[in-house]
Amino acid sequence: MIVRRHRRMFGTTAVLGATVLVASCGSPQAPASDLREFAGSYDGPPVTLDFWNGFTGGDGPYIRQMIADFEKEHPDIDIRATTQEWGDLYQKLPAASFAGAGPDVAVIHVEQIGTMVERNVIEPLDDLAEALELDADDFSEQVWEAGEYDDARYGIPLDVHSLAMYYNTEHFEKAGITEPPTDAASFQDALERLQAAGYETPFWMPSLWPAHLIDLSLLWQGGGEPYSEDGGEATWNSAEGVAGLEWMRSMVDDGFSPDSVAIDAQYVAFKNGETSITWDGIWQINDLKDSGLPFAAAPLPAVAGEPAVWANSHQFVLGRHALTDADKNDAAKVFIAWMSENSAEWAGAGMIPARASVRAETMPGSVQEPIAEEIDALRFLPSIPGVGAIQADTLEIAVASAMLGNAPPADVLDTEAARADAQLQANLERFGE
């Protein structure tokens, strides 16, 4: 029997939408004595690894090419990839793992790590990081620490992806703007110049996705944090949070944005040349390239204080299923190590490779280069179990309500933060913190 580090029981809860109580794995595990520390290579019998990911969009061809390159160098390791929507993947992972049908390796978003640890879905990778001598210097301190949970490493970063400011270069040229704005004053000046040049509403502010990500960015820029250190309290209703949301609403009240911008409408308007600036994810880069729009990307201006922007990271994790066989366990770690070391191909997906050495190789001259240069300004959500579901149920509602003018930002943030607190406290009680 494998001696495992302490795991807190994670019960069924409406907060996390869990449908399965995961107290122990339903699949047999290899004897602990058979599992070996990562040796850097695999020389065992042919083995097939199940690899789950959510790369269903334009990033799909890039991950498939990386898998093909890996298999070419490792003919004894076959990768059986299962690609599905991220939401489906997160819903199916716990049940599949419990039933012994989960993946050997998966890619998940970094804020899911805490949830998947508590559901007994993924296993530590400290030996892999130690053998490869990986540390924060190879990535960035923020993204490296984001892969840890409960004093153990569970994630090996593949990339970082953040919000960016896209701007129409022809509009900027017509308005006489020679450099992308970097702070509140230069952004306000750019908006006024664009209006004077005939672009009536140059910056559409969304009321839904990705409005709450903009709100989080402004919160961090102002010096605030979204959650307390123990994960038991939402703090996005702080003075910094209120100021950020008020600024977002001011874009509508001051006439720079139309009211009640529907989901994705701001992006479609930018892509069609109807507006001059939009704040959206760097995952839109290839779509904008294909559109033929004259555009460039830059970091979000620090309109609320210091440079900071919401970011996320795709991270490789080791599934519990890899413990069923010592060869699978070895091969899975070889796969993760190779994909991390050979992630240059991934830059073509519009992402920013997590490894510093790969960024140095791939970012010069790319659209995402200005964002990659500000990687220390990226901010990640803490690994609080269930934080994604809690935010969708509270913060996103607060931001949408304020942006639609239904309630003052301070009032609606307080109301939804109280609901978030109740859910966070319920989780803390379940986890025994």
ZAMAR-641966 format. One record per atom (N, C-alpha, C): x, y, z. Coordinates in steps of 0.05 Angstrom, whole numbers, padded with zeros to 5 digits, always signed. Layout:
% residues N
XYZ
...
This chain:
% residues 433
+00017-00024+00000
+00000+00000+00000
+00017+00025+00000
+00010+00043-00017
+00026+00068-00019
+00020+00085+00006
+00040+00095+00018
+00037+00114+00040
+00035+00142+00029
+00013+00154+00033
+00008+00180+00020
+00009+00202+00040
+00016+00226+00030
+00015+00249+00047
-00014+00254+00055
-00017+00269+00077
-00044+00274+00088
-00062+00287+00067
-00085+00276+00064
-00105+00289+00047
-00130+00293+00063
-00141+00317+00061
-00166+00322+00075
-00189+00312+00058
-00209+00301+00072
-00232+00290+00058
-00246+00313+00044
-00255+00308+00020
-00270+00328+00005
-00297+00318-00001
-00318+00328+00012
-00344+00317+00009
-00359+00329-00013
-00382+00318-00019
-00400+00329-00039
-00410+00356-00030
-00411+00375-00048
-00419+00402-00040
-00430+00417-00064
-00450+00432-00060
-00461+00448-00081
-00441+00469-00091
-00423+00477-00072
-00403+00497-00080
-00386+00488-00103
-00377+00463-00101
-00359+00452-00122
-00374+00437-00143
-00399+00433-00139
-00414+00418-00159
-00405+00389-00160
-00394+00379-00139
-00384+00352-00139
-00407+00332-00138
-00404+00311-00153
-00424+00290-00153
-00414+00264-00142
-00388+00263-00136
-00377+00238-00127
-00360+00244-00102
-00365+00228-00081
-00349+00231-00057
-00323+00214-00061
-00301+00227-00061
-00276+00214-00067
-00260+00209-00042
-00264+00187-00030
-00250+00181-00005
-00226+00162-00011
-00228+00146-00031
-00206+00129-00039
-00209+00122-00068
-00187+00115-00080
-00187+00109-00108
-00199+00081-00113
-00215+00079-00135
-00227+00053-00141
-00209+00035-00157
-00186+00045-00166
-00169+00028-00182
-00146+00018-00166
-00136-00006-00172
-00113-00017-00157
-00088-00001-00162
-00071+00001-00143
-00046+00016-00146
-00023-00003-00145
-00001+00005-00159
+00023-00011-00157
+00034-00010-00129
+00047-00032-00120
+00060-00031-00094
+00079-00007-00092
+00081+00006-00069
+00098+00029-00066
+00127+00022-00073
+00135-00003-00067
+00163-00010-00072
+00169-00011-00102
+00147-00014-00119
+00152-00016-00148
+00155+00012-00161
+00143+00032-00148
+00145+00059-00159
+00173+00071-00155
+00184+00082-00176
+00211+00091-00175
+00212+00122-00178
+00233+00133-00166
+00237+00162-00170
+00244+00167-00199
+00237+00191-00208
+00241+00199-00236
+00271+00197-00243
+00278+00182-00264
+00306+00178-00271
+00313+00193-00296
+00294+00207-00308
+00300+00224-00332
+00296+00210-00358
+00292+00184-00358
+00288+00169-00384
+00270+00145-00378
+00261+00133-00400
+00244+00109-00398
+00255+00087-00415
+00261+00064-00404
+00271+00041-00419
+00255+00015-00413
+00230+00019-00405
+00213-00004-00399
+00199-00014-00424
+00179-00032-00421
+00164-00043-00443
+00146-00021-00456
+00136-00027-00480
+00117-00007-00492
+00093-00002-00474
+00085+00023-00472
+00064+00031-00454
+00047+00053-00467
+00022+00053-00461
+00003+00074-00471
-00006+00091-00448
-00003+00117-00452
-00012+00136-00431
-00037+00151-00440
-00056+00153-00422
-00080+00169-00428
-00075+00197-00419
-00078+00216-00438
-00072+00244-00434
-00097+00261-00439
-00108+00274-00419
-00132+00290-00421
-00124+00319-00423
-00138+00333-00441
-00133+00362-00443
-00158+00375-00454
-00158+00402-00453
-00181+00418-00463
-00175+00435-00487
-00155+00428-00502
-00146+00444-00524
-00163+00439-00549
-00188+00449-00548
-00207+00444-00569
-00207+00465-00591
-00193+00487-00587
-00194+00509-00607
-00169+00509-00625
-00160+00534-00630
-00137+00537-00648
-00111+00527-00636
-00111+00521-00610
-00087+00510-00598
-00085+00480-00602
-00107+00467-00611
-00106+00438-00615
-00084+00428-00633
-00081+00440-00657
-00060+00429-00675
-00032+00431-00663
-00028+00450-00646
-00001+00454-00635
+00005+00432-00614
-00015+00425-00597
-00010+00404-00577
-00008+00377-00591
-00023+00373-00613
-00021+00348-00628
+00007+00345-00641
+00018+00367-00651
+00044+00366-00663
+00065+00359-00641
+00062+00371-00617
+00081+00365-00596
+00080+00336-00588
+00055+00325-00587
+00052+00296-00580
+00066+00279-00602
+00062+00286-00627
+00074+00271-00649
+00104+00272-00647
+00115+00295-00641
+00144+00297-00638
+00154+00281-00615
+00139+00280-00593
+00147+00264-00570
+00147+00235-00577
+00126+00225-00589
+00124+00197-00596
+00146+00189-00616
+00154+00207-00633
+00176+00201-00652
+00202+00195-00637
+00206+00211-00616
+00231+00207-00600
+00229+00185-00579
+00204+00177-00573
+00199+00156-00553
+00180+00135-00564
+00190+00118-00582
+00173+00098-00595
+00160+00078-00576
+00169+00075-00552
+00157+00057-00533
+00135+00069-00516
+00130+00096-00520
+00109+00109-00505
+00088+00120-00525
+00064+00109-00523
+00042+00118-00541
+00024+00136-00524
+00017+00159-00536
+00000+00178-00522
-00028+00177-00534
-00047+00169-00517
-00075+00168-00525
-00089+00192-00515
-00091+00213-00532
-00101+00239-00523
-00132+00240-00524
-00144+00251-00503
-00172+00256-00502
-00176+00286-00498
-00188+00299-00518
-00192+00328-00518
-00222+00334-00515
-00228+00350-00496
-00256+00358-00491
-00257+00386-00479
-00281+00398-00479
-00284+00424-00468
-00274+00424-00439
-00262+00447-00430
-00251+00448-00403
-00272+00442-00382
-00296+00453-00385
-00317+00448-00365
-00324+00419-00363
-00325+00405-00386
-00331+00376-00385
-00308+00361-00372
-00284+00370-00378
-00260+00356-00367
-00260+00358-00337
-00265+00382-00326
-00265+00385-00297
-00288+00370-00283
-00310+00367-00297
-00332+00353-00286
-00327+00323-00286
-00314+00313-00307
-00310+00284-00310
-00285+00273-00294
-00265+00290-00290
-00240+00280-00278
-00244+00266-00251
-00259+00277-00232
-00261+00263-00206
-00275+00236-00208
-00297+00235-00223
-00312+00210-00225
-00295+00189-00240
-00282+00198-00261
-00266+00179-00277
-00243+00168-00260
-00230+00185-00245
-00208+00177-00228
-00217+00157-00206
-00240+00163-00195
-00251+00146-00174
-00258+00118-00186
-00267+00118-00211
-00274+00092-00224
-00250+00078-00236
-00226+00090-00233
-00203+00077-00245
-00200+00081-00274
-00214+00101-00285
-00213+00106-00314
-00203+00134-00320
-00189+00146-00301
-00179+00173-00305
-00153+00173-00321
-00143+00196-00327
-00119+00198-00343
-00093+00193-00327
-00072+00186-00342
-00046+00184-00329
-00033+00212-00327
-00038+00228-00347
-00029+00256-00348
-00052+00274-00357
-00053+00298-00347
-00073+00317-00356
-00060+00345-00356
-00073+00363-00370
-00067+00392-00368
-00092+00404-00356
-00088+00420-00335
-00110+00434-00322
-00102+00463-00317
-00121+00481-00313
-00115+00508-00306
-00105+00509-00277
-00088+00528-00271
-00074+00528-00246
-00093+00531-00222
-00115+00546-00225
-00133+00550-00202
-00149+00524-00196
-00147+00504-00213
-00160+00478-00209
-00144+00459-00192
-00118+00466-00187
-00100+00447-00174
-00110+00440-00146
-00117+00461-00130
-00127+00456-00103
-00151+00438-00103
-00170+00444-00121
-00194+00428-00122
-00188+00399-00129
-00170+00394-00148
-00164+00367-00157
-00148+00352-00136
-00131+00366-00121
-00117+00353-00098
-00137+00343-00078
-00156+00360-00070
-00176+00353-00050
-00194+00331-00059
-00197+00328-00085
-00214+00306-00096
-00198+00281-00101
-00172+00281-00093
-00155+00257-00097
-00153+00249-00126
-00150+00269-00143
-00148+00264-00172
-00119+00264-00181
-00102+00281-00170
-00075+00284-00180
-00055+00279-00157
-00030+00274-00166
-00008+00265-00148
+00015+00285-00149
+00031+00287-00128
+00054+00306-00127
+00075+00299-00148
+00089+00320-00157
+00110+00318-00176
+00136+00329-00165
+00140+00329-00140
+00164+00341-00128
+00189+00327-00138
+00188+00300-00141
+00212+00286-00150
+00220+00293-00178
+00200+00298-00195
+00205+00306-00223
+00218+00334-00223
+00207+00353-00208
+00219+00380-00207
+00247+00379-00196
+00251+00362-00176
+00278+00361-00163
+00298+00348-00183
+00290+00327-00197
+00308+00314-00215
+00316+00332-00238
+00297+00348-00248
+00302+00367-00270
+00315+00393-00260
+00318+00395-00233
+00328+00419-00221
+00313+00444-00230
+00286+00441-00230
+00269+00463-00237
+00263+00480-00212
+00263+00507-00216
+00255+00525-00194
+00244+00550-00207
+00238+00570-00190
+00225+00594-00200
+00242+00609-00221
+00269+00605-00220
+00286+00619-00239
+00281+00609-00267
+00271+00585-00271
+00265+00574-00297
+00238+00585-00309
+00222+00596-00292
+00195+00605-00300
+00192+00634-00292
+00176+00639-00272
+00174+00664-00258
+00163+00656-00230
+00169+00673-00211
+00162+00665-00184
+00131+00660-00181
+00116+00677-00195
+00087+00675-00192
+00076+00649-00204
+00085+00642-00228
+00073+00618-00240
+00084+00593-00228
+00109+00594-00218
+00120+00570-00205
+00106+00564-00179
+00102+00585-00163
+00088+00581-00137
+00059+00573-00141
+00048+00582-00163
+00019+00575-00168
+00015+00545-00172
+00036+00530-00179
+00033+00501-00183
+00036+00485-00157
+00039+00499-00134
+00042+00485-00109
+00015+00486-00093
+00012+00466-00077
-00011+00465-00059
-00005+00448-00035
-00011+00459-00011
-00007+00444+00013
+00022+00435+00016
+00041+00453+00009
+00070+00448+00012
+00080+00425-00007
+00067+00420-00028
+00076+00400-00048
+00072+00412-00076
+00088+00402-00095
+00085+00410-00122
+00067+00391-00138
+00047+00402-00151
+00029+00386-00166
+00028+00393-00196
+00038+00418-00202
+00036+00427-00230
+00063+00434-00241
+00068+00426-00266
+00092+00434-00281
+00081+00453-00303
+00088+00479-00302
+00075+00498-00320
+00082+00493-00349
+00062+00495-00367
+00066+00495-00396
+00067+00523-00407
+00049+00540-00397
+00048+00567-00408
+00037+00586-00387
+00036+00611-00395
+00020+00632-00381
+00003+00645-00403
-00021+00653-00395
-00038+00668-00414
-00054+00688-00398
-00053+00713-00407
-00065+00735-00392
-00083+00751-00409
-00096+00771-00397
-00109+00792-00413
-00088+00809-00426
-00094+00821-00449
-00077+00840-00463
-00094+00863-00473
-00081+00884-00480
-00095+00907-00493
-00089+00905-00523
-00110+00900-00539
-00107+00900-00568
-00115+00928-00577
-00101+00938-00597
-00109+00964-00608
-00106+00963-00638
-00124+00978-00651
-00124+00980-00681
-00103+01000-00689
-00082+00991-00702
-00060+01009-00709
-00067+01031-00728
-00087+01025-00746
-00095+01046-00765
-00111+01068-00750
-00127+01060-00731
-00142+01080-00715
-00122+01097-00699
-00102+01084-00687
-00082+01099-00671
-00067+01119-00689
-00060+01110-00713
-00045+01128-00731
-00062+01152-00738
-00088+01147-00744
-00106+01169-00752
-00110+01188-00729
-00109+01178-00704
-00113+01195-00680
-00087+01208-00671
-00065+01201-00684
-00039+01213-00676
-00027+01201-00651
-00035+01176-00645
-00024+01162-00621
+00000+01145-00630
+00023+01152-00620
+00047+01139-00630
+00057+01115-00612
+00047+01114-00587
+00055+01093-00569
+00030+01082-00554
+00029+01056-00548
+00006+01047-00533
+00006+01059-00505
-00018+01067-00495
-00019+01079-00468
-00010+01059-00446
+00001+01070-00425
+00012+01053-00404
+00000+01059-00376
-00014+01081-00373
-00025+01088-00347
-00052+01103-00351
-00064+01112-00329
-00090+01124-00330
-00091+01149-00347
-00070+01166-00344
-00070+01191-00359
-00067+01186-00389
-00048+01169-00397
-00044+01165-00425
-00067+01149-00438
-00080+01132-00422
-00104+01118-00433
-00127+01137-00437
-00131+01155-00418
-00152+01175-00421
-00146+01192-00446
-00122+01200-00449
-00114+01217-00472
-00119+01202-00498
-00112+01176-00498
-00116+01161-00523
-00146+01159-00530
-00163+01155-00510
-00192+01153-00515
-00202+01179-00526
-00193+01201-00515
-00203+01227-00525
-00193+01233-00553
-00168+01225-00559
-00158+01229-00586
-00173+01213-00606
-00179+01188-00598
-00194+01171-00616
-00222+01182-00622
-00235+01192-00601
-00262+01204-00606
-00259+01228-00624
-00238+01245-00620
-00234+01268-00637
-00229+01260-00666
-00218+01237-00669
-00212+01227-00697
-00236+01214-00710
-00259+01213-00696
-00283+01203-00707
-00292+01175-00698
-00278+01164-00679
-00286+01138-00668
-00302+01143-00642
-00328+01143-00645
-00346+01153-00625
-00344+01137-00599
-00343+01111-00600
-00341+01094-00576
-00316+01076-00580
-00292+01086-00573
-00268+01071-00580
-00261+01048-00562
-00274+01045-00539
-00267+01024-00520
-00292+01012-00508
-00301+00990-00518
-00325+00977-00508
-00319+00961-00483
-00333+00968-00461
-00329+00954-00436
-00351+00932-00433
-00342+00907-00431
-00362+00885-00429
-00376+00885-00402
-00400+00874-00402
-00414+00869-00376
-00411+00840-00367
-00404+00823-00386
-00400+00795-00379
-00371+00787-00386
-00365+00762-00390
-00338+00753-00396
-00325+00772-00416
-00301+00782-00412
-00283+00777-00390
-00283+00799-00369
-00307+00811-00364
-00309+00835-00347
-00297+00829-00319
-00302+00806-00307
-00292+00801-00280
-00262+00797-00280
-00250+00790-00303
-00221+00788-00304
-00208+00815-00306
-00222+00834-00319
-00213+00862-00319
-00215+00873-00291
-00238+00867-00278
-00241+00877-00250
-00219+00866-00232
-00212+00841-00234
-00191+00830-00217
-00164+00843-00224
-00159+00849-00249
-00134+00862-00257
-00132+00890-00243
-00154+00905-00244
-00154+00931-00232
-00151+00930-00201
-00163+00909-00189
-00160+00905-00161
-00131+00901-00153
-00117+00884-00169
-00088+00879-00163
-00072+00905-00169
-00079+00919-00190
-00065+00944-00196
-00067+00964-00173
-00089+00964-00160
-00093+00983-00138
-00081+00974-00112
-00069+00949-00112
-00057+00939-00088
-00074+00921-00071
-00097+00914-00081
-00115+00896-00067
-00110+00866-00074
-00123+00849-00059
-00122+00820-00064
-00150+00809-00064
-00156+00789-00080
-00184+00780-00082
-00193+00763-00059
-00174+00750-00045
-00182+00732-00023
-00163+00734+00000
-00172+00728+00025
-00155+00728+00048
-00135+00705+00046
-00114+00707+00062
-00092+00687+00060
-00102+00659+00066
-00121+00656+00085
-00130+00630+00092
-00152+00620+00073
-00160+00636+00053
-00180+00627+00034
-00208+00627+00045
-00212+00640+00068
-00239+00639+00080
-00255+00664+00076
-00244+00684+00062
-00259+00709+00059
-00253+00721+00031
-00274+00730+00018
-00271+00745-00007
-00265+00774+00000
-00244+00785-00012
-00236+00813-00006
-00237+00830-00031
-00250+00820-00052
-00253+00837-00076
-00273+00859-00073
-00286+00862-00050
-00303+00885-00044
-00288+00907-00028
-00261+00905-00028
-00245+00925-00014
-00247+00952-00029
-00235+00973-00017
-00235+00999-00030
-00222+00998-00057
-00201+00981-00060
-00188+00978-00086
-00207+00964-00106
-00222+00945-00096
-00241+00931-00114
-00263+00950-00123
-00274+00965-00105
-00295+00984-00112
-00285+01005-00132
-00261+01016-00127
-00250+01036-00145
-00246+01025-00173
-00238+01000-00175
-00234+00987-00201
-00260+00984-00217
-00280+00975-00202
-00306+00971-00216
-00319+00997-00223
-00315+01018-00206
-00326+01044-00212
-00312+01055-00238
-00287+01050-00241
-00273+01060-00265
-00284+01045-00289
-00289+01019-00287
-00300+01005-00310
-00327+01017-00318
-00344+01022-00298
-00370+01034-00304
-00368+01062-00316
-00346+01076-00308
-00343+01104-00318
-00337+01104-00348
-00327+01082-00359
-00322+01081-00387
-00349+01084-00403
-00370+01073-00391
-00397+01075-00403
-00408+01103-00397
-00407+01111-00372
-00419+01137-00364
-00406+01161-00378
-00380+01158-00384
-00365+01180-00398
-00367+01178-00428
-00381+01158-00438
-00386+01157-00467
-00365+01144-00484
-00345+01130-00471
-00325+01116-00487
-00335+01089-00496
-00355+01078-00482
-00366+01052-00488
-00396+01053-00489
-00409+01038-00507
-00438+01036-00506
-00446+01021-00481
-00472+01024-00474
-00482+01011-00450
-00490+00982-00457
-00491+00965-00436
-00501+00938-00439
-00488+00922-00461
-00462+00921-00461
-00447+00906-00482
-00450+00876-00476
-00461+00862-00495
-00466+00833-00492
-00440+00818-00493
-00442+00792-00484
-00418+00776-00483
-00406+00773-00511
-00380+00777-00512
-00364+00776-00537
-00369+00799-00557
-00389+00816-00551
-00395+00837-00570
-00371+00856-00573
-00357+00861-00551
-00334+00880-00552
-00312+00868-00570
-00308+00842-00569
-00287+00830-00585
-00295+00830-00614
-00320+00823-00620
-00329+00822-00647
-00328+00850-00660
-00335+00870-00644
-00334+00898-00654
-00305+00906-00660
-00286+00898-00643
-00258+00904-00649
-00248+00889-00674
-00255+00864-00675
-00247+00848-00698
-00257+00859-00724
-00281+00872-00723
-00293+00883-00747
-00285+00912-00752
-00267+00922-00736
-00258+00949-00739
-00277+00971-00730
-00298+00963-00714
-00318+00982-00705
-00309+00997-00680
-00289+00987-00665
-00279+01000-00642
-00249+00998-00643
-00235+01015-00627
-00206+01018-00630
-00190+01002-00610
-00200+00996-00587
-00185+00982-00566
-00203+00961-00553
-00192+00938-00547
-00207+00919-00530
-00187+00905-00512
-00197+00897-00489
-00180+00882-00470
-00191+00853-00470
-00175+00835-00479
-00183+00807-00481
-00159+00789-00477
-00163+00763-00478
-00142+00744-00474
-00123+00742-00497
-00097+00734-00491
-00078+00731-00513
-00084+00707-00531
-00103+00691-00522
-00111+00668-00538
-00126+00677-00564
-00132+00703-00566
-00146+00713-00589
-00126+00721-00611
-00100+00719-00606
-00080+00730-00625
-00083+00717-00653
-00085+00690-00654
-00086+00677-00680
-00111+00684-00695
-00133+00686-00680
-00159+00694-00693
-00157+00721-00705
-00144+00740-00691
-00141+00767-00701
-00122+00768-00725
-00101+00751-00724
-00083+00750-00747
-00099+00740-00772
-00115+00720-00768
-00130+00709-00791
-00150+00729-00802
-00159+00747-00785
-00180+00766-00794
-00169+00788-00813
-00142+00791-00813
-00130+00812-00829
-00132+00840-00817
-00141+00842-00793
-00143+00868-00780
-00116+00879-00774
-00111+00905-00778
-00085+00917-00770
-00085+00921-00740
-00071+00906-00725
-00072+00908-00696
-00045+00902-00684
-00042+00910-00659
-00019+00903-00642
-00029+00898-00614
-00012+00886-00598
-00019+00880-00570
+00001+00893-00551
-00009+00899-00527
+00008+00912-00507
-00003+00904-00479
+00013+00907-00458
+00002+00901-00431
-00021+00920-00425
-00039+00911-00407
-00060+00928-00398
-00048+00953-00384
-00058+00977-00391
-00047+01001-00378
-00053+00999-00348
-00035+01010-00332
-00038+01010-00303
-00056+01033-00295
-00082+01031-00302
-00101+01053-00298
-00108+01056-00268
-00103+01035-00252
-00110+01036-00223
-00086+01038-00205
-00062+01040-00216
-00038+01042-00199
-00014+01029-00211
-00006+01006-00201
+00018+00992-00210
+00011+00971-00231
+00030+00965-00249
+00024+00944-00270
+00017+00917-00257
-00005+00906-00265
-00015+00880-00256
-00037+00871-00274
-00039+00846-00280
-00060+00836-00297
-00067+00807-00290
-00092+00801-00292
-00101+00773-00287
-00088+00754-00307
-00080+00731-00298
-00068+00712-00315
-00075+00684-00306
-00072+00665-00324
-00076+00637-00317
-00053+00621-00329
-00052+00595-00323
-00030+00579-00333
-00040+00550-00337
-00034+00539-00360
-00039+00511-00365
-00016+00495-00352
-00023+00476-00335
-00002+00461-00321
-00006+00431-00325
+00016+00417-00330
+00015+00388-00331
+00013+00376-00302
-00005+00357-00299
-00008+00344-00274
-00008+00314-00278
+00000+00299-00257
+00002+00270-00257
-00024+00258-00246
-00039+00244-00262
-00063+00232-00252
-00059+00208-00234
-00078+00202-00217
-00076+00179-00199
-00073+00153-00215
-00085+00153-00239
-00084+00128-00254
-00056+00119-00260
-00037+00139-00261
-00009+00132-00267
+00003+00116-00244
-00010+00115-00221
+00001+00099-00199
-00006+00069-00201
-00023+00063-00220
-00031+00035-00222
-00009+00017-00233
+00011+00029-00245
+00032+00014-00259
+00058+00030-00257
+00080+00017-00248
+00105+00031-00245
+00116+00041-00271
+00111+00026-00293
+00121+00035-00319
+00105+00059-00329
+00079+00059-00325
+00063+00082-00332
+00072+00107-00316
+00078+00102-00291
+00087+00125-00274
+00113+00137-00285
+00132+00120-00292
+00157+00129-00303
+00152+00144-00330
+00137+00131-00347
+00133+00142-00374
+00118+00169-00373
+00099+00171-00354
+00083+00196-00351
+00102+00219-00344
+00121+00214-00326
+00139+00235-00318
+00158+00243-00341
+00166+00223-00356
+00183+00229-00380
+00167+00246-00399
+00142+00240-00403
+00125+00256-00421
+00122+00284-00412
+00116+00288-00386
+00113+00315-00375
+00139+00331-00378
+00162+00318-00371
+00187+00332-00373
+00194+00340-00401
+00189+00322-00421
+00195+00328-00449
+00177+00351-00459
+00151+00350-00453
+00133+00371-00463
+00141+00398-00451
+00150+00399-00426
+00158+00424-00415
+00184+00434-00428
+00203+00417-00432
+00228+00425-00443
+00227+00432-00473
+00206+00422-00487
+00204+00426-00516
+00178+00441-00523
+00173+00462-00508
+00147+00476-00511
+00149+00500-00531
+00171+00501-00547
+00173+00523-00566
+00150+00523-00586
+00141+00499-00594
+00119+00497-00613
+00094+00510-00602
+00091+00510-00575
+00067+00520-00562
+00064+00550-00566
+00086+00565-00570
+00084+00594-00574
+00067+00600-00598
+00066+00582-00618
+00050+00586-00642
+00020+00587-00636
+00012+00576-00613
-00016+00576-00606
-00025+00603-00594
-00006+00622-00594
-00013+00648-00583
-00008+00651-00554
+00003+00630-00541
+00008+00630-00513
+00037+00640-00507
+00043+00643-00482
+00070+00651-00474
+00082+00626-00460
+00103+00613-00471
+00114+00590-00457
+00123+00598-00429
+00119+00579-00411
+00125+00585-00383
+00155+00586-00378
+00170+00569-00392
+00199+00567-00387
+00214+00592-00397
+00231+00603-00381
+00246+00627-00389
+00263+00622-00414
+00276+00598-00415
+00293+00592-00437
+00277+00590-00463
+00253+00580-00462
+00236+00577-00486
+00225+00605-00494
+00219+00622-00474
+00210+00649-00481
+00232+00664-00496
+00257+00661-00486
+00279+00675-00499
+00282+00667-00528
+00275+00642-00533
+00278+00631-00560
+00255+00639-00579
+00230+00641-00568
+00207+00643-00585
+00193+00671-00584
+00197+00687-00564
+00181+00711-00561
+00191+00735-00578
+00217+00738-00583
+00226+00761-00599
+00211+00763-00626
+00199+00786-00631
+00185+00790-00656
+00157+00780-00657
+00147+00767-00636
+00120+00756-00635
+00100+00778-00626
+00074+00774-00631
+00054+00793-00622
+00054+00794-00592
+00058+00771-00579
+00056+00770-00550
+00082+00779-00536
+00102+00787-00551
+00127+00795-00538
+00124+00817-00517
+00108+00838-00522
+00106+00859-00502
+00094+00849-00476
+00075+00830-00478
+00063+00819-00453
+00083+00800-00439
+00098+00785-00455
+00118+00767-00443
+00140+00783-00428
+00146+00807-00438
+00166+00823-00424
+00157+00832-00397
+00130+00832-00392
+00119+00841-00366
+00109+00817-00350
+00123+00794-00352
+00113+00770-00340
+00111+00772-00309
+00128+00789-00298
+00127+00792-00268
+00102+00807-00259
+00088+00820-00278
+00063+00834-00271
+00039+00815-00271
+00043+00790-00280
+00020+00771-00281
+00011+00763-00253
-00015+00761-00249
-00025+00753-00223
-00044+00729-00227
-00042+00710-00209
-00057+00685-00211
-00076+00683-00187
-00099+00671-00191
-00117+00665-00168
-00103+00645-00150
-00107+00647-00124
-00096+00627-00106
-00110+00600-00109
-00096+00579-00102
-00107+00551-00105
-00126+00545-00082
-00149+00559-00082
-00170+00553-00062
-00189+00534-00075
-00194+00511-00062
-00213+00491-00074
-00240+00504-00079
-00249+00501-00104
-00275+00511-00111
-00276+00541-00119
-00253+00554-00121
-00253+00583-00124
-00266+00590-00151
-00262+00574-00172
-00274+00580-00198
-00304+00581-00197
-00316+00561-00184
-00345+00560-00182
-00356+00582-00165
-00341+00589-00143
-00350+00610-00125
-00350+00637-00140
-00329+00642-00155
-00327+00667-00170
-00350+00670-00190
-00355+00648-00204
-00377+00648-00224
-00404+00654-00211
-00407+00646-00187
-00432+00648-00173
-00435+00675-00158
-00413+00689-00155
-00414+00714-00139
-00401+00738-00153
-00375+00737-00156
-00361+00760-00168
-00371+00767-00195
-00375+00747-00212
-00384+00753-00239
-00411+00766-00239
-00428+00757-00220
-00455+00769-00218
-00452+00798-00209
-00434+00804-00190
-00431+00831-00180
-00421+00850-00202
-00401+00841-00217
-00390+00857-00239
-00411+00863-00260
-00425+00842-00268
-00446+00846-00289
-00467+00865-00280
-00476+00862-00255
-00497+00880-00244
-00488+00909-00244
-00463+00914-00236
-00453+00941-00235
-00450+00952-00264
-00439+00936-00281
-00435+00945-00309
-00461+00951-00323
-00482+00937-00316
-00508+00941-00329
-00523+00964-00315
-00511+00976-00294
-00523+00999-00281
-00546+00991-00263
-00547+00966-00255
-00569+00957-00238
-00565+00963-00208
-00540+00968-00200
-00534+00973-00172
-00507+00987-00170
-00503+01004-00150
-00476+01016-00146
-00455+00995-00141
-00431+00998-00152
-00410+00978-00148
-00405+00970-00119
-00404+00989-00101
-00398+00982-00073
-00420+00964-00061
-00445+00971-00067
-00467+00955-00056
-00467+00927-00066
-00465+00924-00092
-00468+00897-00103
-00443+00880-00097
-00419+00893-00095
-00395+00877-00087
-00398+00867-00058
-00409+00884-00040
-00413+00875-00012
-00432+00852-00011
-00454+00854-00025
-00475+00833-00025
-00463+00806-00034
-00449+00807-00057
-00439+00782-00068
-00415+00771-00052
-00399+00790-00040
-00377+00781-00024
-00387+00765+00001
-00409+00774+00012
-00421+00760+00035
-00429+00732+00027
-00440+00729+00003
-00448+00702-00006
-00423+00685-00011
-00402+00698-00022
-00377+00683-00027
-00365+00674+00000
-00366+00692+00020
-00354+00685+00046
-00368+00660+00057
-00394+00658+00055
-00408+00634+00066
-00398+00609+00052
-00394+00610+00026
-00385+00586+00011
-00356+00579+00018
-00339+00600+00021
-00311+00596+00027
-00309+00584+00056
-00324+00595+00074
-00323+00584+00102
-00333+00555+00103
-00353+00549+00087
-00363+00521+00087
-00340+00503+00077
-00325+00512+00057
-00303+00495+00048
-00281+00492+00069
-00275+00514+00083
-00254+00512+00104
-00262+00492+00126
-00288+00493+00133
-00297+00474+00154
-00294+00445+00144
-00300+00440+00119
-00298+00413+00108
-00269+00404+00107
-00250+00423+00102
-00222+00415+00099
-00207+00415+00125
-00220+00425+00147
-00207+00423+00173
-00186+00444+00178
-00185+00466+00161
-00165+00487+00166
-00174+00505+00189
